[in-house]
Amino acid sequence: PFAASALEVRRRLLPADHPRIADALEALGLARMGAGEAGEAVAALEECLDLRRRVYGASHPAVLEALNSLASAFEGGARFAEALVLRQEAMMLARRVLPAGSDSLAVQANNFASLNFRLRRFDEAASGFAEAAAIWRKTAGEKSTRFGTVRNNLGFALHQLGRFDEALDQFQQAAAVRERGTDAGATRVAWWMVAWTL
């Protein structure tokens, strides 16, 4: 209710193409998504994306944010083909507007890879996970949880491609990261992945 009220107030007080209206539309879409209302979420987020493109042009970080939010709503509604188109567009835009090697670019690569994995597009998934891992190795270090998680995901994609030696290497690296952490369950899973590949 609050997000809908905020949007209503902004529509009443601001010009129709004001960026704050796009922000309110995104907040409403995310609230609807959180409430399990995928259809309503998509409608608000599509309007947000359209408005941000009109206000900022096609190559702007705010447009990237709207693409990701809408892609997440499509994924939440099991509309994976539509989500994939948006994730591809977001990845291309991210490479244009985000600094090379930035954490945000790694998140984009990881999101794109995760959807590709879900769609059983394992080559694309492996490529995206490898890109994210290379960035996180530099930005977060080899001891970071993100690095361990993406190594595990890369290993799983490589395993699905039948590239078992490469998968084993990734699982071993992920297990080494997990052992330095405090989550015993994640450590057991990491070593289970190593054993599964042997």
Buried (B, 14 or more C-beta within 10 A) or exposed (E): EEBBEBBEEBBEEEEEEBEEBBBBBBBBBBBBBEEEBBEBBBBBBBBBBEBBBEBBEEEBBBBBBBBBBBBBBBBBBEBBEBBBEBBBBBBBBBEEBBEEEEBBBBBBBBBBBBBBBEBEBBEBBBBBBBBBBBBBBEBBEBEBBBBBBBBBBBBBBBBBBEBEEBBBBBBBBBBBBBEEBEEEEBBEBBBEBBEEBE
